[in-house]
């Protein structure tokens, strides 16, 4: 009897975990799978209307940020590695290859973010609201979090996609997923003023994403 009871409990637990995993995969945040249909994603991005939240590319982890960081002095910051510079170029080239239109490009004033933006898109508008939250005061954290929510919920100019180059902790603070360096969260602004993360794209995925057939997107 005890054995049967334990067996039933194991079955019920397995069913529960299966349902939980399935439910998480439908939740807009935390789903880290490669897009099931990359052609459909590329076609959607070609039409514009999305915000691409890009965590800065690969960095030199042996060189930590100073305390405090001087934003105008890159020597006080953890900067892009050689691989990170290659990643930034590849991300920009991948979006161009897919004919994905990029409009406004905003970046955290940290050197690793600004350099990622310049190498990928040849332009950048530095935005203090995208500065990392890691050393922010409580008041600054509230202000930056509210500002990021507004940016993610703001529809881009027609036929374009907005790019935000920043840090993982900012996105996590508004309920988004943790990002790897160079990873992009594709965000859809919603009519009600909210937003939804619809997909995650790794730094090296853009170059291998299939080009949609001619006439689509």
Secondary structure per residue as TSV (DSSP state, phi and psi in degrees):
chain	resnum	aa	ss	phi	psi
A	1	X	-	360.0	-44.4
A	2	X	H	-62.6	-41.0
A	3	X	H	-61.9	-42.7
A	4	X	H	-64.3	-40.2
A	5	X	H	-63.0	-44.7
A	6	X	H	-64.4	-38.6
A	7	X	H	-63.5	-42.9
A	8	X	H	-63.1	-39.0
A	9	X	H	-64.5	-39.4
A	10	X	H	-64.4	-41.4
A	11	X	H	-62.5	-45.7
A	12	X	H	-63.3	-39.4
A	13	X	H	-65.9	-39.9
A	14	X	H	-62.2	-43.9
A	15	X	H	-62.8	-42.8
A	16	X	H	-61.8	-46.0
A	17	X	H	-65.6	-37.7
A	18	X	H	-62.5	-43.7
A	19	X	H	-65.5	-37.5
A	20	X	H	-65.1	-44.9
A	21	X	H	-63.1	-43.1
A	22	X	H	-61.5	-41.9
A	23	X	H	-64.6	-40.6
A	24	X	H	-64.3	-33.6
A	25	X	H	-68.2	-20.2
A	26	X	H	-92.7	-12.0
A	27	X	S	-73.5	139.6
A	28	X	S	-64.6	-22.1
A	29	X	S	-111.0	152.2
A	30	X	S	85.8	-2.1
A	31	X	-	-90.8	109.5
A	32	X	-	-100.3	8.1
A	33	X	S	-70.1	150.6
A	34	X	-	-63.1	141.2
A	35	X	-	-50.3	133.9
A	36	X	S	-65.6	-31.2
A	37	X	-	-131.0	84.6
A	38	X	H	-63.0	-29.1
A	39	X	H	-64.8	-42.9
A	40	X	H	-63.6	-38.3
A	41	X	H	-64.4	-45.8
A	42	X	H	-61.7	-40.8
A	43	X	H	-63.0	-41.8
A	44	X	H	-63.6	-43.7
A	45	X	H	-68.0	-31.4
A	46	X	H	-61.0	-34.0
A	47	X	H	-76.1	-17.0
A	48	X	-	84.3	179.0
A	49	X	-	101.1	8.4
A	50	X	E	-119.0	161.0
A	51	X	E	-111.4	124.0
A	52	X	E	-99.7	107.2
A	53	X	E	-92.5	107.7
A	54	X	E	-106.2	119.1
A	55	X	E	-74.4	139.2
A	56	X	-	-46.6	155.3
A	57	X	-	-72.1	-179.1
A	58	X	-	-53.7	138.3
A	59	X	B	-122.7	169.3
A	60	X	-	-86.0	95.3
A	61	X	T	-69.7	-18.9
A	62	X	T	-73.1	-17.1
A	63	X	S	-104.1	100.0
A	64	X	-	-83.7	158.9
A	65	X	-	-64.0	139.4
A	66	X	-	-72.3	164.7
A	67	X	S	-126.5	103.4
A	68	X	S	-90.4	162.0
A	69	X	-	-77.8	139.7
A	70	X	-	-103.8	111.2
A	71	X	T	-60.5	-31.3
A	72	X	T	-83.6	-1.5
A	73	X	-	-123.3	99.3
A	74	X	G	-62.2	-21.8
A	75	X	G	-65.9	-17.6
A	76	X	G	-92.4	6.4
A	77	X	S	-126.5	159.4
A	78	X	-	-77.0	122.9
A	79	X	-	-112.8	173.6
A	80	X	B	-63.0	143.1
A	81	X	-	-84.0	174.3
A	82	X	H	-59.0	-40.5
A	83	X	H	-64.3	-37.0
A	84	X	H	-63.2	-39.2
A	85	X	H	-65.3	-38.9
A	86	X	H	-63.6	-42.9
A	87	X	H	-58.8	-45.8
A	88	X	H	-59.5	-45.7
A	89	X	H	-58.9	-43.7
A	90	X	H	-67.1	-37.1
A	91	X	H	-63.4	-48.4
A	92	X	H	-62.1	-42.6
A	93	X	H	-65.7	-36.8
A	94	X	H	-65.4	-43.0
A	95	X	H	-64.7	-39.1
A	96	X	H	-65.8	-41.9
A	97	X	H	-60.8	-35.7
A	98	X	T	-84.7	0.9
A	99	X	T	59.7	37.5
A	100	X	-	-88.6	116.9
A	101	X	-	-75.7	129.8
A	102	X	E	-111.9	124.1
A	103	X	E	-96.8	-110.8
A	104	X	E	-69.0	137.9
A	105	X	E	-123.6	111.6
A	106	X	E	-111.2	149.3
A	107	X	E	-143.6	149.8
A	108	X	-	-57.9	146.5
A	109	X	S	-72.3	-5.4
A	110	X	S	-61.7	141.2
A	111	X	H	-58.9	-37.8
A	112	X	H	-66.5	-30.2
A	113	X	H	-79.6	-47.3
A	114	X	H	-61.8	-39.9
A	115	X	H	-67.5	-39.6
A	116	X	H	-57.3	-45.6
A	117	X	H	-64.7	-45.1
A	118	X	H	-65.5	-42.2
A	119	X	H	-68.3	-34.5
A	120	X	H	-82.7	-37.7
A	121	X	H	-126.4	-1.7
A	122	X	S	65.6	12.8
A	123	X	-	-162.3	158.3
A	124	X	-	-166.1	144.6
A	125	X	E	-112.4	114.3
A	126	X	E	-72.6	133.8
A	127	X	-	-131.3	111.4
A	128	X	G	-60.8	-23.3
A	129	X	G	-68.3	-15.1
A	130	X	G	-96.6	4.5
A	131	X	S	-61.1	143.5
A	132	X	-	-54.3	149.2
A	133	X	S	-88.2	-2.4
A	134	X	T	-59.9	-32.0
A	135	X	T	-122.4	21.4
A	136	X	-	-79.7	147.6
A	137	X	-	-70.9	167.3
A	138	X	H	-58.7	-41.7
A	139	X	H	-66.2	-43.0
A	140	X	H	-65.5	-37.3
A	141	X	H	-61.2	-44.8
A	142	X	H	-62.6	-44.3
A	143	X	H	-64.8	-45.4
A	144	X	H	-69.3	-36.2
A	145	X	H	-65.9	-43.7
A	146	X	H	-63.6	-40.0
A	147	X	H	-65.0	-40.5
A	148	X	H	-66.2	-39.7
A	149	X	H	-57.6	-41.8
A	150	X	H	-64.8	-43.4
A	151	X	H	-63.4	-41.7
A	152	X	H	-70.6	-24.6
A	153	X	H	-94.3	-2.7
A	154	X	S	-90.1	122.1
A	155	X	-	-67.1	135.8
A	156	X	-	-67.3	170.1
A	157	X	S	-58.7	144.8
A	158	X	T	-50.3	134.4
A	159	X	T	77.0	12.3
A	160	X	-	-132.5	169.3
A	161	X	E	-122.9	137.7
A	162	X	E	-85.8	142.8
A	163	X	E	-116.0	130.0
A	164	X	E	-116.8	119.7
A	165	X	E	-107.3	115.7
A	166	X	E	-154.6	-144.3
A	167	X	-	-117.0	157.4
A	168	X	H	-66.9	-37.5
A	169	X	H	-64.5	-30.4
A	170	X	H	-63.7	-46.0
A	171	X	H	-66.1	-39.9
A	172	X	H	-61.9	-33.7
A	173	X	H	-66.7	-22.0
A	174	X	T	-103.3	17.3
A	175	X	T	93.4	6.9
A	176	X	-	-85.5	176.7
A	177	X	-	-81.0	157.0
A	178	X	-	-71.4	137.1
A	179	X	-	-111.0	144.8
A	180	X	-	-76.2	161.9
A	181	X	T	-61.8	130.9
A	182	X	T	83.9	-2.2
A	183	X	-	-84.2	147.3
A	184	X	E	-114.8	132.2
A	185	X	E	-98.3	120.4
A	186	X	E	-87.2	118.7
A	187	X	E	-115.6	134.8
A	188	X	E	-107.7	113.3
A	189	X	E	-63.7	139.8
A	190	X	-	-106.6	153.5
A	191	X	T	-59.1	-27.7
A	192	X	T	-83.8	7.0
A	193	X	S	94.2	0.9
A	194	X	-	-98.3	-162.2
A	195	X	E	-156.9	162.1
A	196	X	E	-143.4	131.4
A	197	X	E	-78.2	118.2
A	198	X	E	-102.1	-18.5
A	199	X	E	-165.3	157.9
A	200	X	E	-121.9	137.6
A	201	X	E	-128.9	123.5
A	202	X	-	-72.3	163.9
A	203	X	T	-59.7	-36.8
A	204	X	T	-92.9	4.2
A	205	X	T	-83.5	-26.6
A	206	X	G	-61.3	-40.2
A	207	X	G	-67.4	-26.4
A	208	X	G	-99.7	-0.8
A	209	X	S	-69.9	129.6
A	210	X	-	-64.0	141.9
A	211	X	-	-77.5	128.1
A	212	X	-	-59.1	151.8
A	213	X	-	-57.7	150.0
A	214	X	T	-56.2	137.2
A	215	X	T	96.6	-10.3
A	216	X	-	-99.3	148.8
A	217	X	-	67.9	360.0
